[in-house]
C-alpha cells in the first residue's frame, strides 16, 4: 500500500503519523473481528441473565470508523479518490523515497 500511495503522490515522509494511525486502527479492527468469530455477538451482562452486545463489537466498530477516516485522508475510497489531485513524485530519488525505503 505504501508503494502505491507514494507512486501516486499521496504519501511523503510527513505522513508518518497519519499512516501509523491507519495501521493501528486496521490492526485493532482485524484483531477484534477475529476475536468476534470465536465469541458470541450477545453475552449475559448480569446475574439475572440480561443480554447485551459483546463489547468487542464496539471495539471493532470504533477501529473501523478510525480506519475509514484515515482511508479518506489517503484517497483509499472511491469517493475520496475522486476528490484528490496529487502530483506523482519524479523518478529521481528524493528524501521521501529514501525515507520510505528505510522504513
VMD Tcl script that draws the C-alpha trace (Angstrom):
set ca {
  {0.00 0.00 0.00}
  {2.81 2.41 0.87}
  {4.48 1.94 -2.50}
  {1.28 2.55 -4.41}
  {0.42 5.66 -2.37}
  {3.91 7.03 -2.92}
  {3.80 6.36 -6.67}
  {0.51 8.28 -6.86}
  {2.00 11.21 -4.98}
  {-0.28 10.66 -1.98}
  {2.39 9.81 0.60}
  {5.51 11.59 1.79}
  {7.70 11.34 4.84}
  {5.44 13.91 6.50}
  {2.58 11.40 6.56}
  {4.17 9.00 9.04}
  {1.71 9.75 11.88}
  {-1.36 9.50 9.65}
  {-0.16 6.24 8.13}
  {0.68 4.89 11.59}
  {-2.82 5.80 12.81}
  {-4.29 3.88 9.86}
  {-2.11 0.85 10.60}
  {-3.02 0.81 14.29}
  {-6.74 1.17 13.55}
  {-6.56 -1.53 10.86}
  {-4.72 -3.91 13.20}
  {-7.19 -3.30 16.03}
  {-10.14 -3.83 13.67}
  {-8.74 -7.12 12.34}
  {-7.92 -8.36 15.84}
  {-11.41 -7.54 17.15}
  {-13.12 -9.13 14.15}
  {-11.06 -12.32 14.52}
  {-11.93 -12.49 18.21}
  {-15.63 -11.98 17.43}
  {-15.61 -15.04 15.19}
  {-14.80 -17.15 18.26}
  {-17.23 -15.42 20.64}
  {-20.97 -14.83 20.71}
  {-22.29 -11.50 19.49}
  {-24.58 -11.29 22.52}
  {-23.40 -12.02 26.08}
  {-25.01 -12.14 29.52}
  {-24.36 -8.93 31.43}
  {-25.86 -9.64 34.83}
  {-26.61 -12.50 37.22}
  {-30.25 -12.32 36.07}
  {-29.18 -13.18 32.55}
  {-29.76 -9.83 30.84}
  {-28.25 -9.87 27.36}
  {-26.09 -7.17 25.83}
  {-23.93 -6.91 22.72}
  {-20.40 -8.28 23.06}
  {-18.06 -5.36 23.86}
  {-15.78 -6.45 21.01}
  {-18.45 -5.15 18.64}
  {-17.84 -1.64 19.98}
  {-14.06 -2.08 19.70}
  {-14.37 -3.31 16.10}
  {-16.79 -0.52 15.15}
  {-14.64 2.25 16.63}
  {-11.49 0.88 14.99}
  {-13.27 0.60 11.64}
  {-14.51 4.20 11.86}
  {-10.99 5.45 12.63}
  {-9.54 3.31 9.85}
  {-12.07 4.70 7.37}
  {-11.29 8.28 8.42}
  {-7.65 7.58 7.61}
  {-8.66 5.94 4.32}
  {-10.34 9.17 3.25}
  {-7.18 11.15 4.03}
  {-5.16 8.96 1.68}
  {-7.82 8.65 -1.02}
  {-8.43 4.97 -0.30}
  {-12.15 5.02 -1.01}
  {-13.71 5.60 -4.44}
  {-15.36 8.87 -3.36}
  {-12.21 10.20 -1.69}
  {-10.10 9.26 -4.72}
  {-12.33 11.36 -6.96}
  {-11.54 14.46 -4.86}
  {-7.77 14.02 -4.60}
  {-5.37 15.65 -7.02}
  {-1.75 14.80 -6.36}
  {1.43 15.02 -8.34}
  {3.35 11.76 -8.54}
  {6.99 12.13 -7.50}
  {9.73 12.41 -10.05}
  {11.68 9.29 -10.93}
  {14.86 10.55 -9.27}
  {15.28 9.52 -5.67}
  {14.33 12.23 -3.25}
  {14.37 12.43 0.53}
  {10.84 10.96 0.76}
  {11.79 7.93 -1.34}
  {14.87 7.27 0.77}
  {12.79 7.63 3.94}
  {10.16 5.16 2.71}
  {12.79 2.64 1.67}
  {14.41 2.84 5.11}
  {11.07 2.39 6.95}
}
mol new
graphics top color blue
foreach p $ca { graphics top sphere $p radius 0.5 }
foreach p [lrange $ca 0 end-1] q [lrange $ca 1 end] { graphics top cylinder $p $q radius 0.2 }
display resetview
